[in-house]
Amino acid sequence: MRRRLAGLGRVMLDAVLPPLCLACGAVVAEPGSLCPECWEKVAFLGAPQCQSCGHPFDVDPGEGMLCGHCLADAPPWRRARAVFRYDDSSKALVLRFKHADRLEGAPAFARWMARAGADLLAGAELVAPVPLHPFRLLARRYNQAAVLAVALGRQAGLPVEPRLLLRRRHTPAQGHLGREERRRNVRGAFAVNPKLRDAAAGKAVLLIDDVLTTGATVGECARVLRAAGAAAVDVLTLGRVVHPHA
């Protein structure tokens, strides 16, 4: 009877407020989903990929191989994975979630992230998001990385600590900056919450963000967590920029 009533309520709600595609806003059959056209455009990522940063390879070089960037400059995290390529086709999906209050996509994103990061989740002991500075959080009203972290923790049955990291410096936007400029921009911008310092000690921490671009932000967070005693830091994001010749 409860299932029937819930189904009836869903039908009535959809008649008044039909579910919309998370990317383009077209009417879809299920809440928190993509229309067929948008689904076909999203470039989901997977093997073969760099063991360390998850950058996709055009051909399979063998298990455990690293991309050029990771060979030349080993990142401070252990492994990084992402759900899809962040490009013109997927950008609307992320921006609607990040800036347009389209938070109904969080459960679907968490399921996608759980699949893309299954190997990371298998060893994770604590989930934590990349934090926003209080000024930016006040302007945006929510931290999209924290929303993803909470949804993923619920999906995977893992503890989540949204306040583990603090952003203690309000950094300029990084969209126009190069790799080294981004590193300098976020250097010293993060700290482990002194009230939660013991939470990360000896733990394998899974760090969550919406998009990995050059890795400067999650890299700085990983360095801070390792300095606070985290046993390992892995990174899982919704999207990632795929740089040519990585």
C-alpha positions in Angstrom: 0.0 0.0 0.0 2.8 2.4 0.8 4.5 1.7 -2.5 1.2 2.3 -4.3 0.6 5.6 -2.5 4.2 6.6 -3.2 3.8 5.8 -6.9 0.5 7.7 -7.0 2.2 10.7 -5.4 5.0 10.6 -7.9 2.6 10.5 -10.8 0.7 13.5 -9.4 3.9 15.4 -8.7 5.3 14.7 -12.2 2.1 16.0 -13.7 2.5 19.3 -12.0 6.4 19.5 -12.0 7.7 17.1 -14.6 11.3 15.9 -14.1 13.8 17.8 -16.3 17.1 16.8 -17.8 20.0 17.8 -15.6 21.9 19.3 -18.5 19.4 20.9 -20.9 16.2 21.1 -19.0 14.1 18.9 -21.4 11.4 16.8 -19.9 12.7 13.3 -18.9 11.1 10.1 -17.6 13.0 10.0 -14.3 14.1 12.7 -11.9 17.8 13.2 -11.7 18.6 11.9 -15.2 19.7 13.0 -18.6 17.7 13.0 -21.8 19.0 10.6 -24.5 20.6 13.5 -26.5 22.6 14.8 -23.6 23.6 11.3 -22.4 25.1 10.6 -25.8 27.2 13.8 -25.7 28.7 13.1 -22.3 32.2 11.5 -22.5 32.3 9.2 -19.6 35.8 8.2 -18.5 37.4 4.9 -17.6 40.2 2.5 -18.4 42.7 2.8 -19.9 43.9 5.7 -17.8 46.8 7.0 -15.8 47.1 5.1 -12.5 47.8 8.3 -10.6 45.7 11.1 -12.0 43.1 9.2 -14.1 44.0 11.0 -17.4 42.6 8.8 -20.2 44.9 7.1 -22.6 44.1 6.6 -26.3 45.6 3.1 -26.2 46.1 0.8 -23.3 49.8 1.0 -22.3 49.4 -1.7 -19.6 48.4 -1.8 -16.0 49.9 0.8 -13.6 51.2 3.2 -16.3 51.5 6.9 -15.6 50.9 9.9 -17.9 53.7 12.3 -18.8 52.7 14.9 -16.2 52.7 12.4 -13.3 56.0 10.9 -14.4 57.6 14.4 -14.5 55.9 15.7 -11.3 54.3 13.1 -9.0 51.0 14.5 -7.6 50.6 14.7 -3.8 47.6 12.4 -3.9 47.6 8.6 -4.4 45.0 8.2 -7.2 42.4 10.5 -8.8 39.4 9.5 -10.8 36.5 11.4 -12.5 33.1 10.5 -14.0 33.3 12.3 -17.3 35.4 14.7 -19.4 34.6 18.3 -18.6 34.1 19.9 -22.0 31.5 21.9 -23.9 29.0 19.0 -23.8 29.2 18.4 -20.1 29.8 22.0 -18.9 26.1 22.8 -18.6 25.6 19.7 -16.4 28.2 20.9 -13.9 27.3 24.6 -14.0 23.6 24.0 -13.4 24.5 22.0 -10.3 27.1 24.4 -9.2 25.4 27.8 -9.7 21.7 27.3 -10.5 20.5 25.4 -7.4 19.9 22.2 -9.4 20.8 20.0 -6.5 18.3 17.3 -7.4 21.1 15.7 -9.5 23.2 14.9 -6.4 21.9 11.3 -5.9 22.5 10.5 -9.6 26.0 12.1 -9.5 26.8 10.1 -6.4 25.9 6.9 -8.2 28.1 7.8 -11.2 30.9 8.7 -8.9 30.6 5.5 -6.9 31.0 3.5 -10.2 33.9 5.7 -11.5 35.7 5.6 -8.1 34.9 2.0 -7.1 38.6 1.2 -6.5 39.0 4.3 -4.4 35.9 3.7 -2.3 37.0 0.2 -1.6 39.9 1.5 0.6 38.4 4.8 1.8 37.8 5.4 5.5 36.6 9.0 5.4 35.1 11.3 2.8 35.7 15.0 2.8 35.0 17.8 0.3 37.2 20.6 -0.9 35.9 23.6 1.1 34.7 27.0 -0.1 35.9 30.2 1.6 33.1 31.6 3.9 32.7 34.7 1.7 32.1 32.5 -1.4 29.9 30.1 0.5 27.8 33.0 1.7 27.3 34.2 -1.9 26.6 30.7 -3.4 24.7 29.4 -0.3 26.0 25.9 -0.6 29.3 24.1 -1.3 28.7 21.8 -4.4 31.6 19.6 -3.3 30.1 19.1 0.1 26.7 18.2 -1.5 28.5 15.6 -3.6 30.5 14.3 -0.6 27.4 13.8 1.5 25.5 12.1 -1.3 28.4 9.8 -2.1 29.0 8.9 1.6 25.3 8.0 1.9 25.6 5.9 -1.3 28.8 4.1 -0.2 28.0 3.9 3.5 31.1 5.9 4.5 31.5 8.6 7.1 31.6 12.1 5.8 33.2 15.1 7.4 32.3 18.3 5.5 34.3 20.5 7.9 37.5 18.6 7.9 39.3 21.2 5.7 39.0 24.9 6.0 39.7 27.5 3.3 41.5 30.2 5.2 42.4 32.5 2.3 39.9 33.9 -0.2 41.8 33.2 -3.5 41.0 34.8 -6.8 39.2 32.8 -9.5 41.5 30.4 -11.3 39.8 30.1 -14.7 42.3 32.3 -16.5 45.4 30.9 -14.7 47.9 28.4 -16.0 49.1 25.3 -14.1 51.9 27.0 -12.1 49.9 30.1 -11.5 47.1 28.0 -10.0 49.6 26.3 -7.7 50.8 29.6 -6.4 47.3 30.9 -6.1 46.2 28.2 -3.7 49.4 27.7 -1.8 48.7 28.0 1.9 44.9 28.5 1.2 43.8 25.4 3.1 44.1 24.0 6.6 42.8 21.0 8.5 40.2 22.1 11.0 42.0 22.1 14.4 38.9 20.7 16.0 38.9 17.7 13.7 42.7 17.1 13.4 42.4 13.6 14.9 39.7 12.6 12.4 42.2 12.4 9.5 45.1 10.9 11.4 46.0 7.4 10.0 43.0 7.4 7.7 42.6 6.9 4.0 40.8 10.1 3.0 38.7 10.4 -0.2 38.7 14.0 -1.3 35.7 15.2 -3.3 35.4 18.1 -5.7 33.2 19.0 -8.7 35.9 19.4 -11.4 39.6 18.6 -11.6 41.4 21.0 -14.0 45.1 21.1 -13.3 44.9 19.4 -9.9 46.3 22.5 -8.1 43.4 22.8 -5.6 43.0 19.1 -4.7 46.8 18.8 -4.7 47.1 21.5 -2.0 44.3 19.9 0.0 46.0 16.5 -0.3 49.3 18.0 0.9 47.6 19.6 4.0 45.8 16.3 4.8 49.1 14.3 4.5 50.9 16.8 6.7 48.1 16.3 9.3 48.7 12.6 9.4 46.3 11.1 6.8 47.6 7.7 5.7 46.6 8.3 2.0 44.5 10.8 0.0 42.6 9.8 -3.1 40.6 12.3 -5.2 37.2 11.7 -6.9 35.5 14.4 -9.0 32.5 14.6 -11.2 34.3 16.1 -14.2 37.9 16.6 -15.3 39.5 18.7 -17.9 41.5 16.4 -20.3 44.6 18.2 -21.4 46.2 17.2 -24.7 49.6 15.3 -24.6 49.3 14.7 -20.9 
